[in-house]
């Protein structure tokens, strides 16, 4: 490497200061300052050159020209804040004076040498301290810039919308995801406006003014009431949840989350908690809830004339045993479909498990129940085509229990089950009614069992 290059690298070096490493960005900033504020640099250079030339003309000493070089280098070094360049300038500015004093004809000038030595030493120390402080400051600024860039990246790419409102309720920070959640682009975001007005700007174009105005009213009420999360229905099947987290300084962070899939999953979980996963019919739990509600309202004539119908498939076990459970599931789905098609308003069906079903009938009469039972038995006895080829034929037996005043749920279900047993004992493919007297027998039996348990 050429000697002049080594010399420049040595003079323009930016060594590590204290515990702060000089990064490439900091070094570029230091060297770039050589070319900053050129006007003041030129004026300082001209003034210094004038003084040095006058000294050379008057004294006829070569050290005056060396002093000029040192002063000009010092001007640049102060702009660059490069320690070795600044120290070199100090030496080039002071040493020629000292050399001139030592070479002067009179020894009286030697008195200048000690102060010059102290001056060089002190200025070198000041340069190092100034350089360390400058590097620490520039490093802190660089770290702050990197942290701000990371925060901005996190804010931009987070899956939720985020807004920060100040103590007066105005939006001071908002990420692009907030606009996306409302179907808008980031350029519609408006800062330094109240949060309800902010929602108007992001929602008016895509959602329409009526819905956007509704969002404004709801959000304004939500902010004033200090309630929990606010759920917004965007009218297109999508739902957003807005939550607010207070900050000690009086501001707040608002998170906007798309909860469409979560609400859909919650609704599905609630649905299958009360429905049979194979047939989609109500399950035993839902049936019991419906009947309990019906029994509580027995004072109403409509509910007093209600009935429960138990239905069991005849010959279904042979399908499972001979053709497999896959064929059995196909038949159960077809049975559920025929039952739903065969029912009318005020009649609901549930699958109790296996091949057992139950039907709840409102405003029932014995004649209407008998007609429904015949119709269902006839429909369920038709052939069932299978996806594997061929058809199967099954039958159905039905037990019917009309609700008796003051009857308990367990008594009602037991009577329907007893009537179903009697229908199957009668040769299957038929129906039987439970007698009203059996309701009292079941209730007395239940009370007796309860008393024995307490004894």
C-alpha positions as CSV (number, residue, x, y, z in Angstrom):
1,X,0.0,0.0,0.0
2,X,1.4,3.5,-0.9
3,X,2.9,5.5,1.9
4,X,0.7,8.5,1.3
5,X,-2.4,6.2,1.6
6,X,-1.2,4.8,4.9
7,X,-0.5,8.3,6.1
8,X,-4.1,9.5,5.2
9,X,-5.6,6.5,6.8
10,X,-3.6,7.1,10.0
11,X,-4.5,10.8,10.1
12,X,-8.2,10.3,9.2
13,X,-8.6,7.3,11.6
14,X,-11.7,7.1,13.8
15,X,-10.6,5.0,16.8
16,X,-13.0,3.4,19.3
17,X,-13.9,5.9,22.1
18,X,-14.4,4.5,25.6
19,X,-17.0,1.7,25.3
20,X,-18.5,2.9,22.1
21,X,-17.5,1.2,18.9
22,X,-17.3,3.5,15.8
23,X,-19.7,1.9,13.3
24,X,-19.5,2.4,9.6
25,X,-22.5,4.8,9.8
26,X,-20.8,7.0,12.5
27,X,-17.5,7.0,10.6
28,X,-19.3,8.2,7.4
29,X,-21.0,10.9,9.3
30,X,-17.6,12.1,10.7
31,X,-15.9,12.1,7.4
32,X,-18.8,13.7,5.6
33,X,-18.5,16.7,7.9
34,X,-15.3,17.7,6.0
35,X,-17.6,19.0,3.3
36,X,-20.2,20.6,5.4
37,X,-20.6,24.4,5.9
38,X,-18.1,25.2,3.1
39,X,-18.8,28.9,3.2
40,X,-17.5,29.4,6.8
41,X,-14.6,27.0,6.0
42,X,-13.6,29.2,3.0
43,X,-13.9,32.5,5.0
44,X,-11.9,31.1,7.9
45,X,-9.2,29.8,5.5
46,X,-8.9,33.2,3.8
47,X,-8.6,35.0,7.1
48,X,-6.0,32.6,8.4
49,X,-4.0,32.8,5.2
50,X,-4.0,36.5,5.3
51,X,-2.6,36.6,8.8
52,X,0.1,33.9,8.0
53,X,1.2,35.8,4.9
54,X,1.6,39.0,6.8
55,X,3.6,37.2,9.4
56,X,5.9,35.7,6.7
57,X,6.3,39.1,4.9
58,X,7.1,40.9,8.1
59,X,9.3,38.2,9.8
60,X,10.8,36.5,6.7
61,X,10.6,33.2,8.6
62,X,9.6,29.8,7.0
63,X,7.8,28.7,10.1
64,X,5.0,31.1,9.3
65,X,4.1,29.1,6.2
66,X,4.2,25.9,8.3
67,X,1.9,27.6,10.8
68,X,-0.5,28.5,7.9
69,X,-0.6,24.8,6.9
70,X,-1.5,23.9,10.5
71,X,-4.2,26.5,10.8
72,X,-5.9,25.4,7.6
73,X,-5.7,21.8,8.6
74,X,-7.3,22.7,11.9
75,X,-10.2,24.3,10.3
76,X,-11.0,21.1,8.5
77,X,-10.3,19.0,11.6
78,X,-12.8,21.0,13.6
79,X,-15.5,20.2,11.0
80,X,-14.5,16.6,10.8
81,X,-14.2,16.0,14.5
82,X,-11.4,13.5,13.7
83,X,-9.1,13.3,16.7
84,X,-5.7,12.7,15.0
85,X,-6.4,15.3,12.4
86,X,-7.3,17.8,15.2
87,X,-4.2,16.9,17.2
88,X,-2.1,17.3,14.1
89,X,-3.5,20.7,13.6
90,X,-2.8,21.7,17.1
91,X,0.8,20.6,16.8
92,X,1.2,22.2,13.4
93,X,-0.2,25.4,14.8
94,X,1.9,25.5,18.0
95,X,5.2,23.7,17.2
96,X,6.3,26.3,14.5
97,X,6.0,29.0,17.1
98,X,8.1,27.0,19.6
99,X,10.7,26.2,16.9
100,X,10.8,29.9,16.0
101,X,11.3,30.8,19.7
102,X,14.1,28.2,20.1
103,X,15.9,29.5,16.9
104,X,15.5,33.1,17.8
105,X,18.7,35.1,18.4
106,X,17.6,36.0,21.9
107,X,17.0,33.4,24.6
108,X,14.2,35.5,26.0
109,X,11.9,33.8,23.5
110,X,12.5,30.4,25.1
111,X,10.0,31.3,27.8
112,X,7.3,30.5,25.2
113,X,8.2,26.8,25.0
114,X,6.8,25.5,28.3
115,X,3.4,27.2,27.8
116,X,3.2,25.8,24.2
117,X,4.0,22.3,25.5
118,X,1.2,22.6,28.2
119,X,-1.1,24.0,25.5
120,X,-0.5,21.1,23.2
121,X,-1.0,18.6,26.0
122,X,-4.2,20.2,27.2
123,X,-5.7,20.7,23.8
124,X,-5.0,17.0,22.9
125,X,-6.8,16.0,26.1
126,X,-9.7,18.2,25.2
127,X,-9.9,16.8,21.7
128,X,-10.0,13.2,23.1
129,X,-12.7,14.1,25.5
130,X,-14.7,16.0,22.9
131,X,-14.3,13.1,20.5
132,X,-15.5,10.5,23.1
133,X,-18.5,12.6,23.9
134,X,-19.3,13.1,20.2
135,X,-19.0,9.4,19.5
136,X,-21.2,8.6,22.5
137,X,-23.9,11.0,21.2
138,X,-23.7,9.8,17.6
139,X,-23.8,6.1,18.7
140,X,-26.9,6.9,20.9
141,X,-28.6,8.6,17.9
142,X,-27.8,5.7,15.7
143,X,-29.2,3.2,18.2
144,X,-32.2,5.3,18.6
145,X,-32.7,5.4,14.8
146,X,-32.4,1.6,14.7
147,X,-34.8,1.2,17.5
148,X,-37.3,3.5,15.8
149,X,-36.9,1.6,12.5
150,X,-37.6,-1.7,14.3
151,X,-40.6,-0.2,16.1
152,X,-41.9,1.2,12.8
153,X,-41.4,-2.3,11.1
154,X,-43.3,-4.0,14.0
155,X,-46.0,-1.4,13.9
156,X,-46.4,-1.8,10.1
157,X,-46.4,-5.6,10.0
158,X,-48.3,-6.5,13.2
159,X,-51.6,-8.4,12.5
160,X,-53.8,-6.0,14.5
161,X,-54.6,-2.4,14.0
162,X,-53.0,-0.1,16.6
163,X,-53.9,3.5,17.5
164,X,-52.6,5.7,20.2
165,X,-54.8,8.5,21.5
166,X,-53.6,11.4,23.7
167,X,-55.3,12.6,26.9
168,X,-57.7,14.7,24.8
169,X,-58.8,11.7,22.7
170,X,-57.1,12.6,19.5
171,X,-55.3,9.9,17.4
172,X,-51.6,10.6,17.4
173,X,-50.3,7.2,16.1
174,X,-52.0,4.7,13.7
175,X,-50.5,1.9,11.7
176,X,-51.5,0.9,8.2
177,X,-53.2,-2.3,9.4
178,X,-55.9,-0.2,10.9
179,X,-57.0,1.1,7.5
180,X,-56.8,-2.4,6.0
181,X,-59.1,-3.9,8.6
182,X,-61.8,-1.4,7.4
183,X,-61.1,-2.2,3.8
184,X,-59.3,1.1,3.2
185,X,-55.7,2.2,2.2
186,X,-53.2,3.8,4.6
187,X,-53.4,7.1,2.8
188,X,-56.9,7.7,4.3
189,X,-55.6,7.7,7.9
190,X,-56.0,11.1,9.6
191,X,-54.0,12.0,12.7
192,X,-54.7,14.6,15.3
193,X,-58.4,14.1,15.0
194,X,-60.8,12.5,17.7
195,X,-61.0,8.7,17.5
196,X,-64.7,8.7,16.2
197,X,-63.8,11.1,13.4
198,X,-60.7,8.9,12.7
199,X,-63.1,5.9,12.2
200,X,-65.2,8.0,9.9
201,X,-62.3,8.7,7.6
202,X,-61.2,5.0,7.4
203,X,-64.8,3.6,7.0
204,X,-66.9,6.0,5.0
205,X,-65.6,5.1,1.6
206,X,-65.7,1.3,1.8
207,X,-68.6,0.8,4.3
208,X,-70.8,3.6,3.1
209,X,-71.9,6.7,5.0
210,X,-74.8,5.2,7.0
211,X,-72.7,2.4,8.5
212,X,-69.7,4.7,9.0
213,X,-71.9,7.2,10.9
214,X,-73.2,4.4,13.0
215,X,-69.6,3.4,13.9
216,X,-68.9,7.0,14.9
217,X,-71.9,7.1,17.2
218,X,-71.1,3.7,18.8
219,X,-67.4,4.5,19.3
220,X,-68.2,7.9,20.8
221,X,-70.5,6.3,23.3
222,X,-68.0,3.5,24.0
223,X,-65.2,6.1,24.7
224,X,-67.4,8.0,27.1
225,X,-68.8,5.0,29.0
226,X,-65.3,3.4,29.6
227,X,-66.7,0.0,28.9
228,X,-64.9,-3.2,27.9
229,X,-64.1,-4.3,24.3
230,X,-66.4,-2.9,21.6
231,X,-67.5,-5.2,18.8
232,X,-68.2,-3.7,15.4
233,X,-70.2,-5.5,12.7
234,X,-69.0,-4.3,9.3
235,X,-72.1,-5.5,7.6
236,X,-70.2,-7.8,5.2
237,X,-69.9,-10.8,7.5
238,X,-66.7,-9.4,9.2
239,X,-66.5,-8.4,12.8
240,X,-63.9,-6.2,14.5
241,X,-63.2,-6.0,18.2
242,X,-61.8,-2.7,19.6
243,X,-60.1,-2.8,23.0
244,X,-58.6,0.1,25.0
245,X,-55.6,0.0,27.3
246,X,-55.0,3.1,29.5
247,X,-51.6,4.6,29.9
248,X,-50.6,6.4,33.2
249,X,-49.9,9.7,31.4
250,X,-53.6,9.9,30.4
251,X,-53.2,8.6,26.9
252,X,-54.5,5.1,25.7
253,X,-53.5,2.4,23.2
254,X,-56.4,1.1,21.1
255,X,-56.1,-2.3,19.5
256,X,-58.4,-3.3,16.6
257,X,-58.6,-7.0,15.9
258,X,-60.4,-9.0,13.2
259,X,-62.5,-11.5,15.3
260,X,-64.5,-12.9,12.4
261,X,-63.0,-16.3,12.4
262,X,-63.0,-16.4,16.2
263,X,-66.7,-15.6,16.4
264,X,-67.4,-18.1,13.7
265,X,-65.5,-20.8,15.6
266,X,-67.2,-19.9,18.9
267,X,-70.6,-20.1,17.2
268,X,-69.7,-23.5,15.7
269,X,-68.6,-24.8,19.1
270,X,-71.9,-23.6,20.7
271,X,-73.8,-25.2,17.8
272,X,-72.2,-28.6,18.2
273,X,-72.5,-28.5,21.9
274,X,-76.3,-28.8,21.4
275,X,-76.3,-30.8,18.1
276,X,-75.4,-34.3,17.0
277,X,-72.2,-34.2,14.9
278,X,-73.4,-37.0,12.5
279,X,-76.9,-35.9,11.6
280,X,-76.8,-32.2,12.6
281,X,-80.0,-32.7,14.6
282,X,-80.4,-31.5,18.2
283,X,-78.8,-33.8,20.7
284,X,-80.1,-35.2,24.0
285,X,-78.9,-32.1,26.0
286,X,-80.7,-29.7,23.7
287,X,-83.9,-31.8,23.9
288,X,-83.9,-31.8,27.7
289,X,-83.4,-28.0,27.8
290,X,-86.3,-27.6,25.4
291,X,-88.6,-29.9,27.4
292,X,-87.7,-28.3,30.7
293,X,-88.6,-24.9,29.3
294,X,-91.9,-26.3,28.0
295,X,-92.8,-27.9,31.3
296,X,-92.2,-24.6,33.1
297,X,-94.8,-23.0,30.8
298,X,-97.5,-25.6,31.4
299,X,-99.9,-22.9,32.4
300,X,-100.2,-21.9,28.8
301,X,-102.8,-23.9,26.9
302,X,-100.4,-24.3,23.9
303,X,-97.7,-26.0,26.1
304,X,-100.3,-28.0,28.1
305,X,-101.3,-29.8,24.9
306,X,-97.7,-30.7,24.0
307,X,-96.3,-34.2,23.5
308,X,-93.1,-36.1,23.2
309,X,-92.6,-38.9,20.7
310,X,-89.8,-41.5,21.0
311,X,-88.8,-43.2,17.7
312,X,-86.6,-46.3,17.4
313,X,-85.4,-47.8,14.1
314,X,-86.3,-51.5,13.5
315,X,-83.7,-53.7,11.9
316,X,-80.9,-51.1,12.0
317,X,-78.5,-53.3,14.0
318,X,-78.4,-55.7,11.1
319,X,-77.1,-53.0,8.8
320,X,-74.2,-52.2,11.1
321,X,-73.4,-55.9,11.6
322,X,-73.6,-56.9,8.0
323,X,-72.6,-53.8,6.0
324,X,-70.4,-51.9,8.5
325,X,-70.7,-48.6,10.4
326,X,-70.2,-46.6,7.3
327,X,-73.4,-47.9,5.8
328,X,-75.1,-47.4,9.1
329,X,-74.0,-43.7,9.2
330,X,-75.4,-43.2,5.7
331,X,-78.8,-44.6,6.8
332,X,-78.8,-42.4,10.0
333,X,-78.2,-39.3,7.9
334,X,-81.0,-40.2,5.5
335,X,-83.3,-40.9,8.4
336,X,-82.5,-37.5,9.9
337,X,-83.2,-35.9,6.5
338,X,-86.6,-37.6,6.2
339,X,-87.6,-36.8,9.7
340,X,-86.9,-33.1,9.2
341,X,-88.8,-33.1,5.9
342,X,-91.7,-34.9,7.5
343,X,-92.2,-32.4,10.4
344,X,-94.2,-29.2,10.4
345,X,-94.1,-25.9,12.2
346,X,-94.0,-26.4,16.0
347,X,-92.4,-29.9,15.7
348,X,-88.7,-30.5,16.4
349,X,-86.6,-33.6,16.2
350,X,-83.5,-34.7,18.2
351,X,-81.2,-37.7,18.0
352,X,-80.8,-39.3,21.4
353,X,-78.0,-41.7,20.3
354,X,-77.6,-44.8,18.3
355,X,-80.8,-45.3,16.3
356,X,-83.1,-43.5,18.8
357,X,-84.8,-40.2,18.0
358,X,-87.2,-37.9,19.8
359,X,-89.7,-35.5,18.5
360,X,-91.3,-32.6,20.5
361,X,-94.8,-31.5,19.3
362,X,-96.4,-28.3,20.4
363,X,-100.2,-27.9,20.4
364,X,-100.6,-31.6,20.1
365,X,-103.8,-33.7,20.0
366,X,-104.0,-37.5,20.1
367,X,-105.3,-37.5,16.6
368,X,-102.5,-35.3,15.3
369,X,-99.9,-37.3,17.0
370,X,-101.3,-40.6,15.6
371,X,-101.3,-39.1,12.1
372,X,-97.7,-37.9,12.4
373,X,-96.6,-41.3,13.8
374,X,-98.2,-43.1,10.8
375,X,-96.7,-40.7,8.3
376,X,-93.2,-41.0,9.8
377,X,-93.3,-44.8,10.0
378,X,-94.4,-44.9,6.3
379,X,-91.6,-42.5,5.2
380,X,-88.9,-44.2,7.2
381,X,-89.9,-47.7,5.9
382,X,-89.0,-46.8,2.3
383,X,-85.8,-48.2,0.8
384,X,-82.5,-46.4,1.5
385,X,-80.0,-46.4,-1.4
386,X,-76.3,-46.7,-0.4
387,X,-73.3,-45.1,-2.0
388,X,-71.6,-48.5,-2.2
389,X,-74.5,-49.8,-4.3
390,X,-77.7,-51.6,-3.4
391,X,-80.5,-50.5,-1.0
392,X,-81.6,-51.4,2.5
393,X,-84.9,-51.4,4.2
394,X,-85.7,-50.7,7.9
395,X,-88.7,-49.9,9.9
396,X,-89.6,-47.6,12.8
397,X,-91.6,-48.0,16.1
398,X,-93.0,-44.9,18.0
399,X,-94.0,-44.3,21.6
400,X,-96.0,-41.1,22.3
401,X,-96.5,-39.3,25.7
402,X,-98.8,-36.3,26.0
403,X,-97.8,-33.9,28.8
404,X,-99.8,-34.2,32.0
405,X,-100.3,-31.2,34.3
406,X,-97.7,-31.2,37.1
407,X,-95.6,-33.9,35.4
408,X,-91.8,-33.9,35.8
409,X,-89.4,-34.2,33.0
410,X,-88.2,-37.6,34.0
411,X,-91.7,-38.9,34.3
412,X,-92.5,-37.6,30.8
413,X,-89.4,-39.3,29.2
414,X,-90.0,-42.5,31.0
415,X,-93.6,-42.7,29.8
416,X,-92.5,-42.0,26.2
417,X,-89.9,-44.8,26.5
418,X,-92.4,-47.2,28.0
419,X,-94.8,-46.5,25.1
420,X,-92.0,-47.2,22.6
421,X,-91.2,-50.5,24.3
422,X,-94.9,-51.4,24.1
423,X,-94.9,-50.5,20.3
424,X,-91.9,-52.7,19.7
425,X,-93.4,-55.6,21.7
426,X,-96.6,-55.3,19.6
427,X,-94.7,-56.3,16.5
428,X,-92.7,-53.2,15.5
429,X,-93.6,-50.8,12.7
430,X,-96.4,-49.3,14.8
431,X,-97.0,-46.7,17.6
432,X,-98.4,-46.7,21.1
433,X,-99.6,-43.9,23.5
434,X,-98.5,-43.7,27.1
435,X,-101.4,-43.6,29.5
436,X,-101.9,-40.6,31.7
437,X,-102.1,-42.9,34.8
438,X,-98.6,-44.1,34.2
439,X,-97.4,-40.5,34.8
440,X,-98.6,-40.6,38.4
441,X,-97.0,-44.1,38.9
442,X,-93.7,-42.8,37.6
443,X,-93.9,-39.6,39.9
444,X,-94.8,-41.8,42.9
445,X,-91.9,-44.1,42.1
446,X,-89.5,-41.2,41.8
447,X,-90.7,-39.7,45.1
448,X,-90.3,-43.1,46.8
449,X,-86.8,-43.5,45.5
450,X,-85.9,-40.0,46.7
451,X,-87.3,-40.8,50.2
452,X,-85.3,-44.0,50.4
453,X,-82.1,-42.1,49.4
454,X,-82.7,-39.6,52.2
455,X,-83.4,-42.4,54.8
